Structure formats: C-alpha cells, structure tokens
Amino acid sequence: GAQVVHVRDLLIEVSHQGEEVRRDLFESVWGKDFVDGHNLANLQVDQLITGFSRESLQFEQPPLMNLFFMRDPVFSVPGGWVVIARPFFPIRHQESRLLRAIFRLHPSLKDVKVYEGLVDDPEVTIEGGDILVADSETVLVGVSQRTNEKGADKLAKFLFENTPVQRVVKVFIPKQRAFMHLDTLFTFLDRATVLTMPYFWSKPEIYAEVARRANLLNEKMGSDQRQNVEEWVKEPPRIEVLFKGDPIPKKYKHAMTGLQAEGVIDQAYFVCGAEGSWPSAEAHVAAALTEQWNDAANVFCLAPGTVVAYKWCTRTIAHLQDNGVDVLELDGVELMKGRGGARCMTFPMRRSLSLEV
C-alpha cells in the first residue's frame, strides 16, 4: 500500500513544533520583512496556501492556486533524492519555497536528501511535469514551454555526480500551451511502455494543420485566440542523449525513433486508439486533441500496468483496457477544469526500487 500525506497536514505539524520553527516557516515562504510587519501571531498556516489579505480579494500574498499540481514544484529522482524545481512563471516560485521549507522543517522529512541547486538559479526554469524516470539509470527531461535547456543540463550534471543515473535524455517538444510539459503528452504505463498522442512524434505537420484550421474558426467566431502554427513544424520533436562521463551527446532527429533505439520504449499506445484505426490521421488527431482537454495522456502509474486516469477519457481508457492495462477511473470533473491530469496532481516521494514513472 501507499502512505499519502497532504501539504496542509504537513504545514500544521511543522507549525506545532513551536514559535521559532513557525517563524522560520513563514519567513522562508514570505520573507522576514513581511512577517515582521504583520505580527507572527496574526498569521495562519492555511494562509500559506490560501493567501494573505486584510480585505476581500486584496492579496498581499497571493493564493497558491496551482499547488494542487504537486508534480511541478518538486520531483523525485533515483538515489532517493528530492529536487526543488524552479517553475517558469514567477507566481509559482512560492510553491517551491513552501515545499523546500516543509522538507527542511518537518521532523519526518528532515532526513530526505534534497537538492536545492535549481530553485534559486535565475537562468534556469524547470518543472516536475517535464521529468520522467524511465528506470534507475535513465531520466527523461522535457525541454518545453516550462523547462529550458539550461535547467535540463544543470539537472543532468547533478544526477551524474550524485545519483545512479547514467543516462539523461533531453526530449525537445514544441513550446505550446496545449503541451506545456512532457507528461501532458507522454506518460509511462509500465516499464518501457508509454501512452502518448497519435502522430505527434512522426507527423507534427498534422498538428500544424489542425491549429491553422482552429485559428481560422476562432477568427470567424470573433475570438482573438490563436496558436503559433509554425511552432509545430519549426522544430519537430527530437532527442539528445547525455551519458555520464561522455561530453558528446548522442542526437536523434526523430524523438520516438531515438527512444526506441535507446531501449527506453518498447511499446507505445495512443490517445483515442491505435494509429491507423481511424478513417484518417487528421480525424484521429482531432479526436485526440478533444480528449486531451481532459488530459487523456496524463495518467499516473500506480504500479506496472496499473494507472489512474480521468473517467471521461473514454476512448483512451477503452484502448488501454483492450491491451491489458488496468485503469482506475477518476471522476474529478472539477479537477479537470484546472487543466491537469492524475500525474500532474501527485508527487511520489518514494517508490519501490527507487523507480518512478
């Protein structure tokens, strides 16, 4: 079984250790000047999550509206390490500071090895949604809208120097809001078995065409929402494989081909069914993008071959079940509105054999 802990409970337990620890907690997240100016006795632990305001909606400290995406501000890597991330948007930096304080101050977490070398580096952006552990020696890092290459390279250096990791795979994907992280379009179902978006890796021009049509439709309807069509084809998905002790990366022009050649992936399943099972590739992509609004590709792997997914991703769930994957269906209709799936909302601190997918 699994032990599940909640951020609010951890914060309460930290605050119960006395005034000195409580002050340390608030100052670590909000800063000493703010705490001194507002009297520690008047500050409530819940406000570290819900925000601080003296008048309705007039926040002096913002609410952490994205904190339920627990995967992003902190993530685990082989060797028993927890890494504090540096999110792309400054509004989310407070989440990282909060998690860093919890790991430092909570009595049951003080012995966990925590790497903080990314969180304060202004040249780095990195979020846990871009980090996938394929096995105890292989970590995938998405270079995406939210994680930059400097973040990926600095993480790789840390992993090679401090963990059993021998190989880091940088996966370059288009910088699109619809696929902000690698795990929004690619998650593990089992060792070397993944769920991903159809034709994303082999025919990105189909996504460009769907985006072009969507732009025309939005214009016709009077909406100013547009997608960058060129972004889909300007830099198609590719990978670079970094090896411990080797300064020269191994490059693959086609990402999925490279992942298969490197033995990271043996089998791929696709949102809304197998490739070739629809009347056309375009029809499949359009259907998959519709189901992707419910984060169909973002499943959380509880154990090899057992995943959690939103129950509304009906075509994808049927495809997985037809291929022997055990799917635990999550209702979560309100959670879906936040645009994050089961993997986004979970942060496994420890897994058996130090494996995390």
MOCORUR-V748758 format. One record per residue. N is the residue number from 1. PHI is phi in whole degrees, 0 to 359 (* if undefined). PSI is psi in whole degrees, -180 to 180 (* if undefined). OMEGA is omega as a letter, one per 30 degrees, with the letter a starting at -180 (none if undefined). Layout:
n = {N,N}
phi = {PHI,PHI}
psi = {PSI,PSI}
omega = {OMEGA,OMEGA}
This chain:
n = {1,2,3,4,5,6,7,8,9,10,11,12,13,14,15,16,17,18,19,20,21,22,23,24,25,26,27,28,29,30,31,32,33,34,35,36,37,38,39,40,41,42,43,44,45,46,47,48,49,50,51,52,53,54,55,56,57,58,59,60,61,62,63,64,65,66,67,68,69,70,71,72,73,74,75,76,77,78,79,80,81,82,83,84,85,86,87,88,89,90,91,92,93,94,95,96,97,98,99,100,101,102,103,104,105,106,107,108,109,110,111,112,113,114,115,116,117,118,119,120,121,122,123,124,125,126,127,128,129,130,131,132,133,134,135,136,137,138,139,140,141,142,143,144,145,146,147,148,149,150,151,152,153,154,155,156,157,158,159,160,161,162,163,164,165,166,167,168,169,170,171,172,173,174,175,176,177,178,179,180,181,182,183,184,185,186,187,188,189,190,191,192,193,194,195,196,197,198,199,200,201,202,203,204,205,206,207,208,209,210,211,212,213,214,215,216,217,218,219,220,221,222,223,224,225,226,227,228,229,230,231,232,233,234,235,236,237,238,239,240,241,242,243,244,245,246,247,248,249,250,251,252,253,254,255,256,257,258,259,260,261,262,263,264,265,266,267,268,269,270,271,272,273,274,275,276,277,278,279,280,281,282,283,284,285,286,287,288,289,290,291,292,293,294,295,296,297,298,299,300,301,302,303,304,305,306,307,308,309,310,311,312,313,314,315,316,317,318,319,320,321,322,323,324,325,326,327,328,329,330,331,332,333,334,335,336,337,338,339,340,341,342,343,344,345,346,347,348,349,350,351,352,353,354,355,356,357}
phi = {*,238,263,251,240,244,303,300,297,297,296,298,294,297,294,282,276,123,295,296,292,299,297,302,301,294,292,294,264,254,97,296,299,295,296,298,276,235,67,308,296,270,263,253,303,303,292,296,255,275,94,243,212,269,234,304,65,256,276,271,230,287,291,270,293,259,296,288,274,294,290,277,283,203,210,257,225,304,94,81,268,247,247,276,275,235,299,295,269,305,300,266,299,295,298,295,297,296,293,298,296,298,294,281,253,282,300,277,244,299,270,288,285,238,261,246,287,261,295,251,272,293,272,254,232,202,227,298,295,262,249,233,267,279,198,294,240,226,235,263,232,284,260,220,297,253,240,265,291,297,296,297,291,293,297,301,300,298,299,294,273,229,227,287,298,250,213,240,254,274,252,272,234,303,277,247,300,296,230,293,234,302,283,281,227,202,221,278,257,195,298,66,235,230,248,210,277,293,63,299,274,260,222,298,296,294,294,296,291,298,295,298,295,296,298,296,294,298,296,296,273,85,269,265,285,222,255,279,296,296,299,295,250,298,222,300,306,213,226,232,256,260,244,302,84,239,285,258,286,264,251,233,293,250,300,295,300,294,297,288,297,277,77,287,233,254,218,235,247,232,303,69,117,292,298,94,270,255,304,208,298,298,296,295,298,298,293,295,295,295,289,293,301,260,56,299,277,261,255,253,275,284,202,308,83,231,227,251,215,297,295,281,273,295,293,293,299,299,297,294,296,297,252,85,273,275,249,268,270,258,291,52,299,286,297,301,295,280,65,202,264,298,292,303,266,233,227,286,281,221,230,298,61,59,263,222,232}
psi = {177,144,124,129,152,144,-46,-43,-41,-41,-43,-43,-36,-46,-24,0,-2,168,-37,-45,-39,-43,-43,-43,-54,-39,-33,-30,-44,-15,150,-42,-42,-46,-43,-34,-6,4,109,-36,-23,-4,134,143,-41,-28,-20,-22,-45,-11,163,126,142,-23,156,124,11,80,128,-27,126,151,147,77,-22,8,-23,-9,74,-18,-24,-48,-10,145,160,150,164,154,4,17,147,134,128,124,171,94,158,-46,131,-31,-23,-5,-31,-30,-43,-41,-38,-47,-37,-42,-40,-46,-31,-32,-22,130,-32,-6,-5,-27,-3,135,122,127,122,14,-9,-32,-29,10,111,-16,-8,138,132,136,148,-22,-14,3,118,127,114,-38,-177,-13,2,126,132,137,116,130,108,-162,-29,-21,124,172,-32,-38,-43,-43,-40,-38,-43,-43,-45,-46,-44,-32,-20,-7,174,-3,130,-15,128,126,113,120,110,121,156,142,74,141,-34,-27,66,-29,159,-39,-2,-13,2,112,154,140,-27,176,124,15,129,160,132,178,139,137,2,-41,-29,-30,66,-19,-25,-41,-36,-40,-41,-40,-40,-45,-39,-39,-43,-41,-43,-40,-42,-34,-1,13,144,8,129,150,150,100,-42,-27,-31,-36,-14,-42,86,156,133,170,154,129,120,134,141,128,-1,115,-12,116,154,123,140,126,-34,116,-52,-39,-42,-42,-37,-42,-33,-3,13,-34,132,-33,136,134,160,146,131,17,174,147,135,-5,-6,162,-32,159,-38,-42,-39,-46,-42,-43,-41,-40,-34,-46,-24,-20,-24,20,49,-35,-8,81,155,121,109,-38,163,120,5,121,161,133,155,133,-18,-8,65,-43,-41,-44,-44,-41,-43,-45,-37,-22,21,10,132,117,121,117,125,129,-76,36,-35,-36,-35,-30,-20,-5,56,140,-169,-38,-40,-34,6,147,97,120,-38,140,158,142,18,26,139,126,*}
omega = {a,l,a,l,a,a,a,l,l,l,l,a,l,a,a,a,l,a,a,l,l,l,l,l,a,a,l,a,a,l,a,a,a,a,l,a,a,l,a,a,a,a,a,a,a,a,l,l,a,a,a,l,l,l,a,l,l,a,l,l,a,l,a,a,a,a,a,l,a,a,a,a,a,l,a,l,l,a,l,a,l,a,l,a,l,a,a,a,a,a,a,l,a,l,l,l,l,a,l,l,a,a,a,a,a,a,a,a,a,a,l,l,a,l,a,a,a,a,a,a,a,l,a,l,l,a,a,l,l,a,l,l,a,l,a,a,a,l,l,l,l,l,a,l,a,a,a,a,l,l,l,a,l,l,a,l,l,a,a,a,a,a,l,a,l,a,l,a,l,a,a,l,l,a,a,l,a,l,a,l,l,a,l,a,a,l,a,l,a,l,l,l,a,l,a,a,a,l,a,a,a,a,a,l,l,l,l,a,l,l,l,l,l,l,l,l,l,l,l,a,l,l,l,l,a,l,l,a,a,a,a,a,a,l,a,a,l,l,l,a,l,l,l,l,a,a,a,l,l,a,l,a,l,a,a,l,l,l,l,l,a,l,l,a,l,a,l,l,a,l,l,l,a,l,a,a,l,l,l,l,l,l,l,a,l,l,a,l,l,l,l,l,l,l,a,a,a,l,l,a,l,a,l,l,l,a,l,a,l,a,a,l,a,a,a,l,l,l,l,a,l,a,l,l,l,a,l,a,a,l,l,a,l,l,a,a,l,l,l,a,a,l,l,a,a,l,l,l,a,l,l,l,l,l,l,l,none}
